[in-house]
Structure formats: C-alpha cells, structure tokens
Amino acid sequence: MLYPWQNHDWRRLNAERQRMPGAWLFTGGAGIGKLAFARHLAQSLLCEAPQAEHQPCGQCQGCRWFASGTHPDFRLLSPFADEEEEGKEAKAVRKLPQIKIEAVRDVIDFAHLSAHRAGRRVILVEPAENLNPAAANALLKILEEPPEAVLFLLVSHAQQRLLPTIRSRCRQFALTRPGAAAALAWLREQGVANAEIELAHNGGAPLFDHDPELAALRGQFVKALGQPSFAGMLQLAELADKNKQLSLLQPLNWLQKWLHDLAALCLAGRVRYYPDQERALSALAPRCDLAQLMACQQALAALAPFSQHTLNIRLQLEAVLMDYLKIFAGAKPA
C-alpha cells in the first residue's frame, strides 16, 4: 500500500520505469513510509495483472502470494523481519540489530536461481545501514554485477552509514516527507490520541508505534526532567528499571529530544519535540550551562549504540541523569 502523501513520489518513480536500474536506494528520515513504498514497488513488479499507473491488482496469484509473505520471487533481508513499518520506537528487544553475512549469502544464492513465474526477482534490504561490514561487502559484489532480471531495493534511514561504493551502485530516490497537516490528518484518521503531541515528539514523522501506556510513562519521565533534582533523577532511573517493557533505548531517546529542545530554546528560541512542555523548558533555559548540556548530549551519543544491549538500565540511566543535573549545577533554582 501507499500512504496518502506518497502518490507524487509514485508518479515520479513510474516515470523512470523504462530505464529501471539494477538497484534502487530509497532514502529519507525514519517514519515516512520508505519500507511501505519499497514493498508496494516490489508487489507492482511481481503483479501479473498490473492496473493503471502500475498499481498492483491485489487479486492475481502473485499479489496473493506477496500479501501472505510467500512469493517465491521475493526476499526481504532485514533484522526486523517481523516489524510492519520502519521508524517505530523499538520494543524491549535487547539485541544488536544487524544483517549478517549468512543472510546475504542466502539472498545471493536466491538471486542466481531462475524465477518461478518467468519474470523478475526482487530483493528488499531494510535498513541497509544495518548490514555488518562482511555482509555489506558481500552485497556490494553482487550489486557490481547483478544477475539478469533481479532488482535490489535498498531502504536506508541513514544513507551516510552505507559504504560509498554501495551508494554509487544504486539509483538514489529520496522520498518526500509528509507535510504537518497531511501527517496530522492521517494520525487522527487512525484514532491516535493526542495526535499533535505525538507527531511533534516523533519529529513530524507520522509512522510510529503509538502505545498509550508508553506515552503516559514518557509524560512522567519528561515532567521529572522539568523539575531536576537529585532525588527525582534517582526515582526516574528506578521507574524505568521497573518497567520491563522498556529497553534503555526509550528513556535515552526521550532525554535526547528533551536536550535538543533545551538547546534549541537557548540558542534559537524554539522547541521541536515537546511543544506542550515549552513552559517548563523556558523556565530551565536561563539556568543552563551550555557546555555541560553539550557534554550530556555527547554522553548520550556514546551510550546510544548500546541502547538495546543487555546493560543494566538503572545504572546507565542514573549516570546520564547525573550528567543532566550538572547542566543546572551552577545556577540557583528560580
């Protein structure tokens, strides 16, 4: 399926079908529907009775196989094979998500087989930046000389993390970010509570995993950040540790966005992720030591790669929250 804001992108891509490359690289921020767009393209290429504007019919054998995840000429290469959409806040899955070389070797073997339906074979890689070094080099070799009638679709949320040689062997296609009005309208159609607040928290990207319980927990977390104290930060770390649905990823993400808004308010007078908390942020801004704020952001960035690892959440969160307190250590409370 396509999202409402993707119709223009679909027409742009259709204009290039006569000179289809061996590999597409779909780029753009997380949560705008890149995976859905790539899957829709894959289905349209495997559909046996395509409709106007190359839309898949949804009724043929190929479309039925694709919908059930059993099409013999399609492979999805992803560490998140069970996820429905990219850009969603991660559940408490404590693993390092990588696409490994064994998985790439499997799809390379698949690429050299004959098509079951005497047509094209399609391999979708998402997110491509999660290829580990060995897997990336193995994929590069087949991208250099792709077998006939095989199309690779790479989806990337952070294309700068891809090997330059992989990027150079793909035709890049930047997907359009939905406007605020379109994104908000779509969320409201889906029945998302507090759609405006949730959209802002997700940076304007409408595709995210909306969990009311998690949103309520985030509200508690952010309220405490607005009233920084030693005892309060210890209670926050304990709160996060007791909620087994959380990995370290979520509270780090909440804190990182809070620091972004605090810095943006100090330097540019605006907030992005927590507009509903602008009053609390405005009260904190005059007390900020910007050097300490940047140091806290750097500590978060250093911890981020391990945010889904099996670390002690409480200890790690206590450490970064103590760094957060240092931002206000030189100022007296108002």
N, C-alpha and C positions, 0 to 999 in steps of 0.2 A: 504494500500500500504506500501511497504518497501522502504526506501531510499537506494541509491546505496551502502552506507557504512555499511548497516545492514545485508547483506547476510551471513556473517560469524556468526554473532550473531544468525541469524535464524537457521542455521545448528546446532549451539551449543544447542539451545533450543530444537530442534527436537530430539536430542539425549536423551533428558530426558522425552519424551512423554510417555514412557512405565511406568514411575513412577511419573505421574503427581501429584503435591501436591494439597491441597485444596485452597491454596493461593500463588500467586507469588507476589514478591515485586521487581519492576523494578526501578533501581537506576541509577544515573549519573547526570551530570550537565544539566541545562536548555538549551534547544535549540538544542539537538542532536537527537530528534525524539522518545523519550520514549513513548509518547502517541500514535503516529502512529504505533509503534511496537506492543504495547498492543492491539490496535484496530485490527491490522492485525491478531494477535493471536486469538482474540475473534471471528473474522469472520471465520477464518480457523476451529475453533471448532464448529461453527454453520453451516458451509457449508455442504450441503447434497451430494456433489459430489467432494470431495477434489482431487486436482491434485498431480503431483509429488512434493515431499518434503513438503507435507501437505499444498500446496498453495490453497487458496480458488478459486473456479472456476469462480466466478463473474457472473454466469448465472442462478444458481438454485434459487428457491423461497427464501431460506434462505439468500443468498447473496443479492438478490434484496431488501428484507426487511431491511437487515443490511445497505445497501447503502442509503436507504431512511430514516434511523433512526427509523424504526417501527418494528424491530424484536421483537416478543413477549417474547423471552427468553433472552433478553439482556437489561441491565440497565447501564446507565452512571451516576455516582454520582460525581458531580463537581460544584463548584461555578461559573465556566466559561463554562457552558454547550454550549454556542454559539460560543466559540473560536475554531478555526481549529487546532491549534498546540500550545504546551506549549513552554515557553521560549520567547514569543514575548513581546516587550515593550508594556506596558499597554496603552490603550487609556485613555481619560479623564473620566473614570468611578469612581466616588467618592463614593466608598463603601468599607467596610472592607470585603474582600472575605473569607467567612467561610462556611464549610459544617456543617449544623446544625443537631441536633438530630432527628428532624422531618423527614428529608430526609433519614437518616439512618434507621429509623423505617419503612419507606416505602419500602426500598430495603430488609429489613429483612422479611417483610410480603411477598414480591415477592419471596424471596429465599425459602420460605416454600410452595409455590404453586407447582403444577405439571407442568412439561414442556409442552408447547403447541405442540412441534414437537417430543415428545417422546425421547428427547435427553438431552443435558446438558444445564444448565442455567449459564450465565456469568454476573458477576457484576464488572464493572470497576470503580475504585475510583481514581480521579486525580484532584489536587495533594493531596496525602493522608495526608501530613502535615498540610493541611488546615482544617482538622477535629477539631471542637472545643472540649474541654475536655469531655463534655457529649456525643457527637457524637462518639469520639474515644473509650470511654468505652463501648458504646452500640455495636459498631462494633467488639470490642475485644471479647465480649461474643459469638457472632456467629462464629468468627474465631476459638474459642476454640473448638466448636462442630459444624462444618459446615454441613448443610444438604447434603444428598447424591446427587451426580451429579450436585453440584453447585461449580463453580470456581470463586474465587475472584482474580482480577488483580489490584494490587495497584501500582500506579506510584508516585514516590517521587523525587523531586529535592533537598530535604534537609532531608535525612533519619534520621539525628541526632535529628530532631524535632519530630519524631514519638515516641510513647510510646515504651519502650524496649520490653514490652510484645507483642505488635503488631508485631514488627520486628521478634521476636522469633517464631511467629506462621506462618510466611511466608517463602517461599524459596526465598532467595535473588538472583537477577540476574542483574549484573552490565553491562550496555550497553556500547559498545565501542564508544569513541569519534572519529569523523572522522579526518583523517589527514588534514593538511593545504591544500595540493594540491587537495585532493578529495572535500573538502568543497568549495574551491575557484572555482573549475571547475563546481560544481553544481550551485553555485550562478551565475556564468556567463551564464550558460545554461538558468537560469531563467530570464536573462536580467536585473540583479541588477546593477545599475550604481555605479561606484567607489567600485566594489566588494571587493577589497583588503582592502580599508579603513573601509568599513562597517563590514567586517569579523573581523578585528582587534578590532574595537570598541565593538563588541559582544563577545570578548574573544575567538575567534576561533570557536564558535558555529554557524552553518550556518542557523539555523531556527529562523528567527526573522521577525518582521513586518516592511518591508522596506517602509518608507514613505519619498519621496524626499523632501517634504516641511519640515518635521520634521528634516531630516538630514541637510537641509540648516539652520534651526533655531539652531540646535546643533552647526553648524560651527560658527555662530555668537557668541553663548554663549562661546565656547571654545576660540575663538580669543580674547574676552574680558578678559577671565581668564589669558591669556598670557600677558596681559598688565594691571596688577592690579592697580586700583586707586579707591578712594572713590566715585567719580562721576560715574565712569564706573560700579561699583558694583550696585549702585542705579539704573542706566539705565538698567542693566541686570534684576534686580528684576521687574522693570516696564515692560520690554519686555516680560518676562514670564507671568506676570499677564494679559497682554493684549491679549495673545494668548489663546483663550478659549479651543483649542484642548488639551492644556497641563493640567495635574494634577501636583501636587508638585513632583510626582514620577520621571518624566523625568529629570528636572534640577538637582535634588538631585543625580540621577544616573550619569549624566554627570560629576558633580562635584566630586563625589566619585571616579570615574575612573580617573579623572584628578589628584586627590590627590594620588591615588595609583601609577600612573606613576611618579609623582614628587618624592614620597618617594623612589620608586624603582630606579630612576635615581640617587638620592643622595646616596643610600646605595649599589646599585649593578651595576649602570652604564647602565641600560637598561629600555626600556619602553615596555608596552604591548598593551594598548588600543588606544593610539594616536601616532603611529609611524610617521604620517605625521606632527605632531607638535613637533618633537624632538628638533628642533632648539629653539623654544620658551621655551620649558621645560628646556633645557640646560642653557638658559640664566637666568632662575629663580632659578635653583638649588643652585648656590652659595649663594643666598640671603636667603635661607630657614632657619628658626628656627624649627628644627625637633620636639621639644617639642610642639610648637604651631601647627605644622602640625598634630601631633597625637591628640592634643586636638580638632582640627577641625574635624578630622575623627570621634572622639568619639561623637561630637555633631551631626554629620550626622547620625551616627548609632542610636542615641537616637531618632532622628526625623523620621527615616525610617519607623517604624511601623505605622505611621500616614500619610504616603505619599499619600494615596488615600482617606483620610478622608476629611471632609468639613472644612478644615482650611483655613485661609486667606493666599493664596500663597505668596503674596507680602511681608507681614510681616515676615513670616517664612523664606523666601529666603533671605531677607535683613539681618536677624540675622545670618544665616550661612555664608553669603558672607562677613559680617563684621569679623567673625571669620577667614575667609580665608585671609583677609588683614593683620591680626595680624601675620601671618606666615612671612611676609616680613617687619614688622614694625621696626625691629632692624637693617635693612640694608639700605644703600643708593642705590638708583637706579643707574644702570651702565651708 
